[in-house]
Protein backbone atom coordinates (compact mmCIF):
# COMPACT_ATOMS: atom_id res chain seq x y z
CA UNK A 1 0.00 0.00 0.00
CA UNK A 2 1.31 3.43 -0.93
CA UNK A 3 1.36 5.46 2.32
CA UNK A 4 1.59 8.76 0.43
CA UNK A 5 -1.64 8.06 -1.43
CA UNK A 6 -3.36 6.78 1.72
CA UNK A 7 -2.46 9.94 3.64
CA UNK A 8 -3.81 12.05 0.80
CA UNK A 9 -7.15 10.25 0.76
CA UNK A 10 -7.51 10.41 4.55
CA UNK A 11 -7.26 14.20 4.27
CA UNK A 12 -9.74 14.23 1.38
CA UNK A 13 -12.13 12.03 3.36
CA UNK A 14 -12.12 14.53 6.23
CA UNK A 15 -12.69 17.46 3.88
CA UNK A 16 -15.64 15.68 2.25
CA UNK A 17 -16.94 14.02 5.40
CA UNK A 18 -20.32 15.76 5.55
CA UNK A 19 -21.10 15.10 1.89
CA UNK A 20 -20.10 11.44 2.09
CA UNK A 21 -21.90 10.96 5.39
CA UNK A 22 -25.22 12.17 3.99
CA UNK A 23 -25.17 9.34 1.47
CA UNK A 24 -23.67 6.61 3.64
CA UNK A 25 -25.07 7.10 7.18
CA UNK A 26 -27.78 4.54 6.41
CA UNK A 27 -25.20 1.76 6.95
CA UNK A 28 -24.96 2.50 10.68
CA UNK A 29 -28.77 2.68 10.85
CA UNK A 30 -29.08 -0.63 9.03
CA UNK A 31 -26.82 -2.38 11.55
CA UNK A 32 -28.72 -0.88 14.50
CA UNK A 33 -32.05 -1.98 13.01
CA UNK A 34 -30.75 -5.50 12.47
CA UNK A 35 -29.27 -5.75 15.96
CA UNK A 36 -32.59 -4.60 17.49
CA UNK A 37 -34.76 -7.07 15.55
CA UNK A 38 -32.72 -10.19 14.82
CA UNK A 39 -33.85 -13.37 16.59
CA UNK A 40 -32.84 -16.63 14.93
CA UNK A 41 -35.46 -18.52 16.99
CA UNK A 42 -38.36 -16.19 16.14
CA UNK A 43 -41.69 -17.97 15.63
CA UNK A 44 -42.31 -16.07 12.41
CA UNK A 45 -38.94 -16.12 10.66
CA UNK A 46 -40.19 -14.17 7.66
CA UNK A 47 -41.53 -11.24 9.70
CA UNK A 48 -38.39 -11.15 11.82
CA UNK A 49 -36.16 -11.14 8.72
CA UNK A 50 -38.26 -8.43 7.09
CA UNK A 51 -37.94 -6.20 10.14
CA UNK A 52 -34.22 -6.91 10.61
CA UNK A 53 -33.29 -6.02 7.03
CA UNK A 54 -35.76 -3.18 6.51
CA UNK A 55 -33.12 -0.43 6.48
CA UNK A 56 -30.41 -2.08 4.39
CA UNK A 57 -31.26 -0.03 1.27
CA UNK A 58 -28.39 -0.17 -1.26
CA UNK A 59 -26.61 -2.89 0.67
CA UNK A 60 -29.11 -5.48 -0.55
CA UNK A 61 -31.12 -3.76 -3.30
CA UNK A 62 -29.71 -1.53 -6.03
CA UNK A 63 -30.14 -1.25 -9.77
CA UNK A 64 -30.58 -4.77 -11.10
CA UNK A 65 -29.40 -6.33 -7.83
CA UNK A 66 -32.16 -7.88 -5.68
CA UNK A 67 -30.79 -10.19 -2.96
CA UNK A 68 -33.22 -8.91 -0.31
CA UNK A 69 -36.27 -9.45 -2.51
CA UNK A 70 -35.26 -13.04 -3.21
CA UNK A 71 -34.23 -13.75 0.38
CA UNK A 72 -37.65 -12.69 1.66
CA UNK A 73 -39.34 -15.03 -0.81
CA UNK A 74 -37.20 -17.90 0.46
CA UNK A 75 -38.10 -16.97 4.04
CA UNK A 76 -41.78 -16.90 3.20
CA UNK A 77 -41.82 -20.28 1.46
CA UNK A 78 -38.93 -22.19 3.08
CA UNK A 79 -38.43 -20.59 6.53
CA UNK A 80 -37.12 -23.72 8.26
CA UNK A 81 -34.43 -24.37 5.68
CA UNK A 82 -33.38 -20.71 5.52
CA UNK A 83 -33.26 -20.44 9.30
CA UNK A 84 -30.80 -23.34 9.42
CA UNK A 85 -28.69 -21.82 6.65
CA UNK A 86 -28.32 -18.65 8.72
CA UNK A 87 -27.46 -20.65 11.83
CA UNK A 88 -24.68 -22.37 9.91
CA UNK A 89 -23.48 -19.12 8.36
CA UNK A 90 -23.23 -17.52 11.80
CA UNK A 91 -21.31 -20.42 13.35
CA UNK A 92 -18.01 -18.67 14.05
CA UNK A 93 -16.33 -21.94 15.01
CA UNK A 94 -16.24 -22.99 11.35
CA UNK A 95 -14.11 -21.77 8.42
CA UNK A 96 -15.39 -18.54 6.87
CA UNK A 97 -14.91 -19.58 3.25
CA UNK A 98 -16.70 -22.88 3.83
CA UNK A 99 -19.62 -21.09 5.49
CA UNK A 100 -19.97 -18.72 2.55
CA UNK A 101 -19.86 -21.57 0.02
CA UNK A 102 -22.30 -23.71 2.01
CA UNK A 103 -24.75 -20.82 2.31
CA UNK A 104 -24.61 -20.25 -1.45
CA UNK A 105 -25.09 -23.97 -2.12
CA UNK A 106 -28.10 -24.14 0.20
CA UNK A 107 -29.66 -21.04 -1.33
CA UNK A 108 -29.16 -22.39 -4.85
CA UNK A 109 -31.04 -25.56 -3.94
CA UNK A 110 -33.98 -23.51 -2.67
CA UNK A 111 -33.85 -21.24 -5.71
CA UNK A 112 -33.85 -24.11 -8.19
CA UNK A 113 -36.86 -25.61 -6.43
CA UNK A 114 -38.88 -22.39 -6.28
CA UNK A 115 -37.61 -20.14 -9.09
CA UNK A 116 -35.71 -22.20 -11.62
CA UNK A 117 -35.29 -19.36 -14.11
CA UNK A 118 -34.47 -16.58 -11.64
CA UNK A 119 -31.15 -15.52 -10.14
CA UNK A 120 -30.79 -15.84 -6.38
CA UNK A 121 -28.46 -12.79 -6.09
CA UNK A 122 -26.95 -14.37 -2.96
CA UNK A 123 -23.38 -13.62 -3.93
CA UNK A 124 -20.31 -12.83 -1.82
CA UNK A 125 -21.39 -9.21 -1.42
CA UNK A 126 -24.82 -10.12 -0.01
CA UNK A 127 -23.50 -12.87 2.27
CA UNK A 128 -20.87 -10.56 3.72
CA UNK A 129 -23.67 -8.04 4.42
CA UNK A 130 -25.45 -10.69 6.50
CA UNK A 131 -22.22 -11.38 8.39
CA UNK A 132 -21.51 -7.69 9.05
CA UNK A 133 -25.05 -7.09 10.29
CA UNK A 134 -24.67 -9.95 12.77
CA UNK A 135 -21.00 -9.35 13.69
CA UNK A 136 -20.18 -5.70 12.88
CA UNK A 137 -17.08 -5.87 15.06
CA UNK A 138 -15.62 -8.77 13.01
CA UNK A 139 -16.41 -8.15 9.35
CA UNK A 140 -16.40 -5.35 6.75
CA UNK A 141 -19.03 -4.58 4.10
CA UNK A 142 -17.67 -5.77 0.77
CA UNK A 143 -18.24 -5.01 -2.91
CA UNK A 144 -15.99 -6.28 -5.67
CA UNK A 145 -16.08 -3.07 -7.71
CA UNK A 146 -15.25 -1.04 -4.60
CA UNK A 147 -12.27 -3.24 -3.74
CA UNK A 148 -11.01 -3.22 -7.33
CA UNK A 149 -11.11 0.58 -7.62
CA UNK A 150 -9.54 0.99 -4.19
CA UNK A 151 -6.80 -1.50 -5.07
CA UNK A 152 -5.98 0.47 -8.22
CA UNK A 153 -5.98 3.86 -6.49
CA UNK A 154 -3.85 2.71 -3.55
CA UNK A 155 -1.42 0.70 -5.74
CA UNK A 156 -2.07 -2.48 -3.76
CA UNK A 157 -0.05 -5.57 -4.62
CA UNK A 158 -3.17 -7.76 -4.70
CA UNK A 159 -5.48 -7.17 -7.65
CA UNK A 160 -8.95 -8.65 -7.00
CA UNK A 161 -10.44 -10.95 -9.62
CA UNK A 162 -14.21 -11.01 -10.02
CA UNK A 163 -15.85 -14.03 -8.41
CA UNK A 164 -12.75 -15.24 -6.59
CA UNK A 165 -13.47 -16.11 -2.96
CA UNK A 166 -9.94 -15.22 -1.87
CA UNK A 167 -10.81 -11.56 -2.55
CA UNK A 168 -12.54 -11.60 0.84
CA UNK A 169 -9.42 -12.59 2.77
CA UNK A 170 -7.30 -9.95 1.07
CA UNK A 171 -9.99 -7.30 1.54
CA UNK A 172 -10.33 -8.03 5.25
CA UNK A 173 -6.56 -7.86 5.69
CA UNK A 174 -6.35 -4.48 3.96
CA UNK A 175 -9.29 -3.22 6.04
CA UNK A 176 -7.52 -4.13 9.26
CA UNK A 177 -4.39 -2.23 8.22
CA UNK A 178 -6.40 0.83 7.17
CA UNK A 179 -8.51 0.71 10.33
CA UNK A 180 -5.31 1.10 12.35
CA UNK A 181 -4.31 4.20 10.36
CA UNK A 182 -7.77 5.73 10.80
CA UNK A 183 -7.71 5.00 14.54
CA UNK A 184 -4.66 7.26 14.88
CA UNK A 185 -6.46 10.28 13.39
CA UNK A 186 -8.24 12.14 16.20
CA UNK A 187 -10.09 14.40 13.78
CA UNK A 188 -11.67 11.44 11.99
CA UNK A 189 -12.58 9.81 15.30
CA UNK A 190 -14.31 12.99 16.44
CA UNK A 191 -16.22 13.38 13.17
CA UNK A 192 -17.23 9.74 13.35
CA UNK A 193 -18.41 9.92 16.95
CA UNK A 194 -20.46 13.08 16.35
CA UNK A 195 -22.43 11.54 13.49
CA UNK A 196 -23.70 8.60 15.54
CA UNK A 197 -27.28 9.25 16.71
CA UNK A 198 -29.67 7.11 18.71
CA UNK A 199 -30.86 5.24 15.61
CA UNK A 200 -27.30 4.30 14.60
CA UNK A 201 -25.07 1.44 15.68
CA UNK A 202 -22.11 2.79 17.66
CA UNK A 203 -19.17 1.56 15.61
CA UNK A 204 -16.65 1.22 18.42
CA UNK A 205 -14.57 -1.26 16.41
CA UNK A 206 -14.37 1.26 13.51
CA UNK A 207 -15.12 -1.51 11.00
CA UNK A 208 -17.99 0.32 9.31
CA UNK A 209 -15.95 3.53 9.37
CA UNK A 210 -13.10 1.70 7.63
CA UNK A 211 -15.34 0.41 4.85
CA UNK A 212 -16.93 3.85 4.58
CA UNK A 213 -13.50 5.33 3.94
CA UNK A 214 -12.64 2.67 1.36
CA UNK A 215 -15.97 3.19 -0.41
CA UNK A 216 -15.45 6.96 -0.36
CA UNK A 217 -12.04 6.56 -2.01
CA UNK A 218 -13.53 4.25 -4.64
CA UNK A 219 -16.60 6.33 -5.41
CA UNK A 220 -16.62 9.81 -3.90
CA UNK A 221 -12.98 10.95 -3.92
CA UNK A 222 -11.82 11.06 -7.50
CA UNK A 223 -9.05 13.64 -7.36
CA UNK A 224 -5.99 12.48 -9.28
CA UNK A 225 -2.99 11.86 -7.07
CA UNK A 226 0.48 12.24 -8.55
CA UNK A 227 3.09 10.34 -6.60
CA UNK A 228 6.61 9.15 -7.12
CA UNK A 229 7.07 5.52 -7.99
CA UNK A 230 7.83 3.31 -4.97
CA UNK A 231 11.55 3.10 -4.32
CA UNK A 232 13.13 -0.35 -4.63
CA UNK A 233 13.42 -2.33 -1.43
CA UNK A 234 16.71 -1.78 0.35
CA UNK A 235 17.63 -4.41 2.90
CA UNK A 236 20.53 -6.18 4.51
CA UNK A 237 20.00 -9.81 3.54
CA UNK A 238 21.58 -12.85 5.19
CA UNK A 239 21.05 -16.45 4.03
CA UNK A 240 21.62 -19.47 6.24
CA UNK A 241 20.66 -23.14 6.44
CA UNK A 242 18.40 -24.12 9.32
CA UNK A 243 20.84 -26.89 10.24
CA UNK A 244 23.44 -24.24 11.04
CA UNK A 245 21.21 -22.73 13.74
CA UNK A 246 20.32 -23.76 17.26
CA UNK A 247 17.54 -22.73 19.62
CA UNK A 248 18.84 -21.22 22.84
CA UNK A 249 15.71 -22.44 24.62
CA UNK A 250 14.38 -21.13 27.90
CA UNK A 251 14.50 -22.03 31.53
CA UNK A 252 11.09 -22.79 33.03
CA UNK A 253 10.05 -20.02 35.37
CA UNK A 254 7.06 -19.99 37.69
CA UNK A 255 7.20 -16.24 38.19
CA UNK A 256 3.85 -14.60 37.54
CA UNK A 257 3.41 -11.94 34.85
CA UNK A 258 0.79 -9.36 34.02
CA UNK A 259 0.74 -9.01 30.23
CA UNK A 260 -1.88 -7.51 27.90
CA UNK A 261 -1.98 -10.58 25.67
CA UNK A 262 -5.07 -9.46 23.73
CA UNK A 263 -3.58 -6.12 22.68
CA UNK A 264 -0.22 -7.75 21.95
CA UNK A 265 -1.92 -10.30 19.72
CA UNK A 266 -3.75 -7.56 17.79
CA UNK A 267 -0.53 -5.64 17.21
CA UNK A 268 1.41 -8.79 16.31
CA UNK A 269 -1.27 -9.71 13.75
CA UNK A 270 -1.10 -6.24 12.20
CA UNK A 271 2.70 -6.28 12.07
CA UNK A 272 2.62 -9.79 10.63
CA UNK A 273 0.31 -8.68 7.82
CA UNK A 274 2.56 -5.72 7.00
CA UNK A 275 5.59 -8.02 6.98
CA UNK A 276 3.92 -10.41 4.57
CA UNK A 277 3.15 -7.55 2.18
CA UNK A 278 6.80 -6.45 2.45
CA UNK A 279 7.91 -9.94 1.46
CA UNK A 280 5.40 -10.06 -1.41
CA UNK A 281 7.00 -6.91 -2.80
CA UNK A 282 10.49 -8.31 -2.14
CA UNK A 283 9.67 -11.48 -4.09
CA UNK A 284 8.26 -9.51 -7.01
CA UNK A 285 11.41 -7.39 -7.21
CA UNK A 286 13.61 -10.48 -6.89
CA UNK A 287 11.96 -12.17 -9.87
CA UNK A 288 11.98 -8.95 -11.90
CA UNK A 289 15.70 -8.57 -11.33
CA UNK A 290 16.20 -12.22 -12.34
CA UNK A 291 14.20 -11.59 -15.55
CA UNK A 292 11.55 -14.12 -14.43
CA UNK A 293 8.58 -11.89 -15.26
CA UNK A 294 6.44 -14.88 -16.26
CA UNK A 295 6.52 -16.16 -12.66
CA UNK A 296 5.44 -12.95 -10.93
CA UNK A 297 1.72 -13.49 -11.52
CA UNK A 298 2.06 -17.00 -10.09
CA UNK A 299 3.20 -15.74 -6.66
CA UNK A 300 0.46 -16.51 -4.16
CA UNK A 301 -0.22 -14.81 -0.82
CA UNK A 302 -1.48 -18.11 0.55
CA UNK A 303 -2.31 -16.95 4.08
CA UNK A 304 -4.88 -14.57 2.55
CA UNK A 305 -5.97 -16.77 -0.38
CA UNK A 306 -6.66 -19.84 1.76
CA UNK A 307 -6.42 -18.65 5.38
CA UNK A 308 -4.18 -19.83 8.20
CA UNK A 309 -3.10 -23.43 8.68
CA UNK A 310 -1.28 -24.18 5.42
CA UNK A 311 2.08 -23.99 7.19
CA UNK A 312 3.42 -21.08 5.14
CA UNK A 313 2.38 -17.55 4.16
CA UNK A 314 3.60 -17.08 0.60
CA UNK A 315 4.20 -19.38 -2.35
CA UNK A 316 6.86 -17.98 -4.67
CA UNK A 317 9.83 -19.08 -6.82
CA UNK A 318 13.59 -18.95 -6.57
CA UNK A 319 15.67 -17.37 -9.34
CA UNK A 320 15.93 -20.77 -11.05
CA UNK A 321 12.15 -21.03 -11.30
CA UNK A 322 11.71 -23.63 -8.54
CA UNK A 323 8.61 -23.25 -6.36
CA UNK A 324 9.37 -22.21 -2.77
CA UNK A 325 7.26 -21.94 0.40
CA UNK A 326 7.85 -18.93 2.63
CA UNK A 327 6.85 -18.41 6.26
CA UNK A 328 7.23 -14.77 7.39
CA UNK A 329 8.08 -13.68 10.94
CA UNK A 330 8.33 -9.92 11.51
CA UNK A 331 9.60 -7.86 14.41
CA UNK A 332 10.56 -4.26 15.03
CA UNK A 333 13.19 -5.65 17.37
CA UNK A 334 16.45 -7.48 16.90
CA UNK A 335 17.12 -10.59 14.84
CA UNK A 336 17.17 -12.82 17.90
CA UNK A 337 13.88 -11.53 19.35
CA UNK A 338 11.63 -14.43 20.35
CA UNK A 339 9.11 -15.65 17.79
CA UNK A 340 6.82 -18.69 17.57
CA UNK A 341 6.36 -21.48 15.06
CA UNK A 342 3.12 -23.45 14.83
CA UNK A 343 2.98 -27.20 14.51
CA UNK A 344 1.65 -26.87 10.95
CA UNK A 345 4.58 -24.65 10.02
CA UNK A 346 7.02 -27.14 11.48
CA UNK A 347 5.40 -30.10 9.71
CA UNK A 348 5.23 -28.22 6.40
CA UNK A 349 8.95 -27.42 6.70
CA UNK A 350 9.64 -31.15 7.01
CA UNK A 351 7.55 -31.98 3.94
CA UNK A 352 9.04 -29.20 1.79
CA UNK A 353 12.45 -29.19 3.46
CA UNK A 354 14.40 -28.45 0.27
CA UNK A 355 12.08 -25.61 -0.74
CA UNK A 356 10.97 -24.21 2.61
CA UNK A 357 12.20 -20.79 3.72
CA UNK A 358 11.64 -18.81 6.89
CA UNK A 359 11.98 -15.07 6.22
CA UNK A 360 12.86 -13.38 9.50
CA UNK A 361 12.21 -9.63 9.09
CA UNK A 362 13.80 -7.65 11.89
CA UNK A 363 14.59 -4.01 12.66
CA UNK A 364 11.38 -3.26 10.76
CA UNK A 365 10.78 0.49 10.41
CA UNK A 366 7.11 1.06 9.73
CA UNK A 367 7.47 4.70 8.69
CA UNK A 368 10.24 4.03 6.17
CA UNK A 369 9.09 0.54 5.17
CA UNK A 370 12.60 -0.82 5.66
CA UNK A 371 13.77 -4.00 7.37
CA UNK A 372 16.72 -6.37 7.61
CA UNK A 373 16.15 -9.90 6.40
CA UNK A 374 17.44 -13.25 7.59
CA UNK A 375 16.51 -16.09 5.22
CA UNK A 376 16.59 -19.54 6.82
CA UNK A 377 16.33 -22.48 4.43
CA UNK A 378 15.23 -25.99 5.33
CA UNK A 379 13.14 -27.82 7.88
CA UNK A 380 12.77 -26.13 11.26
CA UNK A 381 13.18 -29.15 13.55
CA UNK A 382 16.61 -27.98 14.67
CA UNK A 383 15.26 -24.71 16.10
CA UNK A 384 11.83 -25.92 17.27
CA UNK A 385 12.85 -27.91 20.34
CA UNK A 386 11.20 -26.02 23.17
CA UNK A 387 7.38 -26.44 23.18
CA UNK A 388 5.42 -23.79 25.08
CA UNK A 389 1.82 -24.89 24.46
CA UNK A 390 0.19 -28.32 24.52
CA UNK A 391 -3.13 -29.20 22.92
CA UNK A 392 -5.45 -31.21 25.18
CA UNK A 393 -8.44 -33.25 24.00
CA UNK A 394 -10.26 -34.67 27.02
CA UNK A 395 -12.19 -37.89 26.66
CA UNK A 396 -14.82 -39.31 28.97
CA UNK A 397 -13.98 -42.70 30.50
Secondary structure, DSSP 4 states (H G I P E B T S, - for coil): --HHHHHHHHHHHHHTHHHHHHHHTHHHHHHHHHHHH--TT-SSHHHHHHHHTTT-GGGT-BTTB-HHHHHHHHHHH-HHHHHHHHHHHT-TTS-HHHHHHHHHHHHHHHHHHH-TTS-----HHHHHHHHHHH-TTT-----HHHHHHHHHHTT-S----TT-THHHHHHHHHHHHHHHHHHT-HHHHHHHHHH--TTS---TT-HHHHHHHHHIIIII-------PPPPPP---EEEEEGGG----------------HHHHHHHHHHHHHHHHHHHHHHHHHHHHHTT-HHHHTT-B-HHHHT-TTSS-SEEEE-TTS-EEEEEEEE-SS-TTS-----HHHHHHHHHTTTTEEEEEEEEEETTTTEEEEEEEES-SGGG--------------
